[in-house]
Amino acid sequence: MVDPTGAVIVYVIAGIAGGFLSSWMAFNASGEKFDIRKHGNALITGALTGMVLGIGLSTATAPEELTQAQFIVNALLTFGTAAGIDRLRSSGSKMTVKALEEKKGKEATTAVLPSPTTTTAPPPPTTVTTTTKTEEVK
């Protein structure tokens, strides 16, 4: 028998832990300088995931009817789901930034290069004048 409010709180904590773990693993793999903002986003994502799953699981099956083992399995699933959602959010964000940077790079390149249909005019003709000097013989 599990208290409904306590169940939602445990699910939120499991979601925060899953989001944090995902963020921490990405930070360790990247080698970047620590950025608290990125970890904050992971905690927010985890908290929202835990809240949604907690409310959803609590309304689908009354927490009073869950056994302790079922409750623990639901909390672990919430943890894993939050980690996966944070990874999905992070990867999607990186893909979007990369695509925008590539688009800006292509626009800059096409603005500099001449178009393939442009023709260049031939150079103007040059005129050569020669003068000859004649001497009178007496």
C-alpha positions, -999 to 999 in steps of 0.1 A, spaced: 0 0 0 15 33 -11 3 68 -4 -8 86 -37 10 119 -28 41 101 -17 41 80 -49 40 112 -71 69 127 -50 90 95 -54 83 95 -92 94 132 -94 126 124 -75 132 94 -98 127 116 -128 151 143 -115 177 116 -108 173 101 -143 177 135 -159 207 143 -138 224 110 -146 219 115 -183 233 151 -181 262 140 -160 271 112 -184 270 135 -214 292 160 -196 318 134 -188 318 122 -224 320 157 -240 351 170 -223 336 205 -223 338 230 -195 311 226 -168 279 246 -176 253 247 -149 226 258 -174 228 225 -192 225 205 -160 196 227 -150 177 219 -182 182 182 -174 168 186 -139 138 204 -152 132 178 -179 136 150 -153 112 168 -129 85 172 -156 89 137 -167 86 124 -132 55 145 -125 38 135 -157 46 98 -152 37 100 -115 3 115 -122 -3 91 -151 7 60 -131 -12 71 -101 -44 76 -121 -40 44 -142 -36 22 -111 -45 34 -77 -13 35 -56 -31 19 -27 -35 -13 -49 2 -15 -59 25 -39 -41 59 -26 -30 76 -44 -58 53 -29 -85 59 5 -70 97 1 -72 95 -11 -108 74 20 -117 99 43 -100 128 26 -119 109 29 -152 104 66 -144 141 70 -138 150 53 -171 123 73 -190 136 106 -177 171 97 -187 160 88 -222 139 119 -226 167 141 -215 191 124 -239 165 128 -267 161 165 -258 198 171 -257 205 153 -290 177 171 -308 190 204 -296 225 197 -309 211 185 -343 191 218 -346 221 240 -338 243 220 -362 218 223 -390 214 261 -385 252 265 -385 255 245 -417 228 266 -433 245 298 -424 278 285 -437 262 276 -471 245 310 -474 278 327 -467 296 306 -493 270 311 -520 270 348 -515 307 351 -521 310 327 -551 300 340 -586 271 322 -602 281 296 -628 261 314 -656 281 347 -653 304 354 -683 333 377 -683 337 403 -711 369 400 -732 395 426 -725 394 457 -747 416 456 -778 449 473 -774 463 495 -801 500 497 -809 514 527 -827 548 527 -842 567 556 -855 596 555 -879 622 582 -882 634 591 -917 664 612 -924 671 632 -955 703 626 -973 720 656 -990 
